[in-house]
Amino acid sequence: MVMSADNIRFVVGIIGNVLSFVLFASPVPTFCRIIKNKSVEEFHPYPYLASTMNCMMWIFYGMPFVHPHSVLVVTINSIGLFMQLCYISIFFFYTGKRYRLQIVSILFGEIVGLAAAVAGTMLGLHTYASRTTVVGILATAFGICMYGSPLTIMYKVIKTKSAEFLPKTLSIACFLNGICWAGYALLKFDPYILTGNGVGALLALVQLALIVIYRNPPPKDEKPSKVELQNVV
């Protein structure tokens, strides 16, 4: 029996949900290290802040009054949102004042931005097509930000010739997740899911290339440990 395109898309969507869960769970080793060392060392909060906004926008995109029949999109991003908030809470607890202020400021901006998007969409747009277009563009933009956020330390990676603080499991999960959801979008063409995840897969590929190129960092000179430096902040 030949499966219909809709059934194939549903199966790919389930696989995509599994890979998305792996993506959202991939920072767990990083946060186990942070808790063990009682310091965020040189890790950045930006990937988790970007993922938070990404999840919120895709949840809104998948709502029945915006883009009906998107249950798989809503479920996995709801799980992802909960996990990102857990990561941010841990990071907030173990970081210094500078990052704490940034986290609060960025989260506040994200909530205000989401509220503005919801109000503008619901009050100004009155068809599924128009709501899907506007929210889809916003969700795509934040999805690309999520995929590219680990590259915020690209300059440090190249300068130090070390990929130690470029999250490896996160980069691998981003690549596989992007490929799967791009395939999902092609089965029943969705330009927003396709664009965000297609570009995301390419950005993840850049991250993986950096990890391979700088997998063997040069020997370090004797200096105060990263934990000691972080505790000064």
Salt bridges, closest charged atoms under 4 A:
GLU41 OE2 - ARG33 NE 2.80
GLU42 OE1 - LYS156 NZ 3.39
GLU164 OE2 - ARG33 NH2 3.12
GLU164 OE1 - LYS220 NZ 3.13
GLU164 OE1 - LYS226 NZ 3.89
ASP190 OD2 - HIS67 NE2 3.79
